[in-house]
Amino acid sequence: MHILIVESKAELGQLWQRHLERHGHTVDFAQNAGQATSAIGANTYEVILMNLVLEGHSSTLGIADYARLRQPQTNLVFVSDSTFFSAGMLFAASANARTLVRSETDPHDLAAIVEYYGYHA
């Protein structure tokens, strides 16, 4: 399975990346909107794992819109520590959104969620 992680915190994104690679998946890592849109334009993903709150001026929902346009079959798994976002708002804004979990979710559990939505893409 080919997965894209979009996370501005390098340590957290690399933790997720290593864990998913240990499960045998091909994982690309982007830290901002520019890197993410370049990756989406060049590759096909079953799942994009993306933090809703990226540092800088990166628009997470803009990335989600671009992914839907370029790869409508790709499922989006969002993570966030923010209480600002509700699942209902997220699902209304992004048709590809499948779930919203906390960013401190155990990497093993997060891998299981990503695998579930990847195999059901």
N, C-alpha and C positions, 0 to 999 in steps of 0.2 A: 504494500500500500504506500502511496506517495502522500506525504503530509507536509503542509506549510505551517510553521509556527510564526506568529507575528506578536512579538513581545519586546518592548523597549528596554526592559531590564535584562541585560545579557546573562547574568548568573541564573536567573529563573528560566529564561528561554533555553539556555544550554542544558540545564537540569532536565527539562522536559524532553529536549532533543535526545540526550543520551539514553534516557529511559525508553523512549519509543524506538530508538535504534537497536537497543538490546532485545526488543520484541521482534526485530527483523524488518522494520519499516525503513523506507527511504525518507529522510526528513530534511527539509530546507528551513533555514532560519532567517527571518527578516526583523530588523529593529525599528523600521519606520515605513511610512506609506510608500515612499519611492521604491524601496527595496521590495516591498510586498507586491506592488503593482507590476514591477519588472518580472518578478518570479511568476506571478499569475499569467502574465502575457507569454512567458517562455515555457511553462510546464503545465501539466494537467494534474490536479490534486483530487483525491477522494474526500479529504477533510482539510479544512483550515482551522487551526486552533489559534484564537486571537484574543488578546486582552482588550477589553472595551476602552480602557484608559491608557493611551500611549503618551509618553513624554514628548514634549515639543509640540509641533503643530500638525501632527498626523491625525487624519480623520478616519477613525475605525469604521464608521458607517459608510464612508466613501469607498474604503477598501472592500467592504461587504457588497456594495452596489456594483463595483467593478468586477468582483468575483462572480456575481450573479449574471452579469452581462456576458462575460467571457466563458464561464464554466457553470451553467445553470444546474448541473447535476451535483456540484460540490456542496457538501454539507458543512455548515459553520458551527463550531463549538466555541462559545464565548466564555471568557473568564473575567472576573472583576472583583475588586475589594470594595467598590463603591456601592453605597446604598441608594444612589441617585437613580440607577437603572432598575426597571422592573422587567420581568420576563415578558409581560404582555406588551410593553412598549417596544421591547427588542424584537419580538416576533412580528409586530405590526410594521416595524421599520425595515426588516430584513426577512424576505421570504425563505432564504436558505438557512436561517437560524434554527438550530435543533435543540440547544440547551444553553443554560447559563449557570456556571458553577463558580465557586470562590477560588481565587488564585492560589490559596494555600491548600487546595485539595491534594491529597496524597498522590504522588506521581503514578503509583500503581493503579489507583482508582481512575485517574485522569486518562491513563493509557487504555483502560477498559472502555471508558466512555468514547474515546476517539475511535477505537477499533470497532465498537458497535455501530457508530454512525458511518464509518468508512466502509464497512462490509454491507451496509444498507444504502449505499449511494446509488 
